[in-house]
């Protein structure tokens, strides 16, 4: 499964990341930001995947503007 990361700026190109790459990146970082274009069921599958491996996963929507579509997903994996 691939998930789209949130763009760091408006001009940046969207990047995709696989669950295996996220698992490898957990050695250095614990916060991941995903674009709103990801399906909610994929994010729930990500959460369940890491919870089955013994991690605690916290996911929330982070608003960055006043519009309804101005949000990204923040996932914290411990």
C-alpha positions as CSV (number, residue, x, y, z in Angstrom):
1,X,0.0,0.0,0.0
2,X,1.2,3.5,-0.9
3,X,0.2,6.7,0.9
4,X,0.7,10.2,-0.3
5,X,2.8,12.4,2.0
6,X,1.7,16.0,2.6
7,X,3.6,18.5,0.5
8,X,6.1,20.7,2.5
9,X,5.2,23.7,0.3
10,X,2.6,24.7,-2.3
11,X,5.2,24.3,-5.1
12,X,6.5,21.0,-4.0
13,X,5.7,17.8,-5.8
14,X,3.7,15.1,-3.9
15,X,5.6,12.1,-2.8
16,X,4.3,8.6,-2.1
17,X,5.6,6.3,0.6
18,X,5.1,2.6,1.3
19,X,4.4,1.1,4.7
20,X,7.8,-0.7,4.6
21,X,9.5,2.7,4.1
22,X,7.6,4.2,7.0
23,X,8.7,1.3,9.2
24,X,12.3,1.9,8.2
25,X,11.9,5.6,8.9
26,X,10.7,4.9,12.4
27,X,14.3,4.6,13.5
28,X,14.7,8.4,12.9
29,X,11.3,10.0,13.2
30,X,7.9,9.3,14.7
31,X,5.7,12.0,13.1
32,X,4.4,11.6,9.6
33,X,2.1,14.0,7.7
34,X,-0.2,12.7,5.0
35,X,-2.2,14.5,2.3
36,X,-5.9,14.7,2.5
37,X,-6.1,12.9,-0.8
38,X,-5.5,9.6,1.0
39,X,-8.5,7.5,1.7
40,X,-9.5,7.2,5.3
41,X,-9.6,3.4,5.1
42,X,-6.0,3.3,4.0
43,X,-5.0,5.4,7.0
44,X,-6.9,3.1,9.3
45,X,-5.2,0.1,7.7
46,X,-1.8,1.9,8.4
47,X,-2.8,2.3,12.0
48,X,-3.9,-1.3,12.4
49,X,-0.7,-2.5,10.7
50,X,1.5,-0.8,13.3
51,X,-0.7,-1.6,16.2
52,X,-0.4,-5.3,15.3
53,X,3.3,-4.9,15.5
54,X,3.1,-3.5,19.0
55,X,3.3,0.3,18.3
56,X,0.9,2.9,19.6
57,X,-0.5,5.0,16.8
58,X,-2.2,8.4,17.1
59,X,-3.9,10.0,14.1
60,X,-5.6,13.3,13.8
61,X,-6.6,15.9,11.2
62,X,-4.6,19.1,11.3
63,X,-6.2,22.2,9.9
64,X,-4.0,24.8,8.2
65,X,-6.6,27.2,6.8
66,X,-10.2,28.3,7.1
67,X,-11.5,26.2,4.2
68,X,-13.2,22.8,4.6
69,X,-10.5,21.1,2.6
70,X,-7.5,22.8,4.3
71,X,-6.3,19.9,6.4
72,X,-3.7,17.1,6.5
73,X,-3.4,14.0,8.6
74,X,-0.8,13.8,11.3
75,X,0.2,10.3,12.4
76,X,2.4,9.8,15.5
77,X,3.8,6.3,15.8
78,X,5.4,5.3,19.1
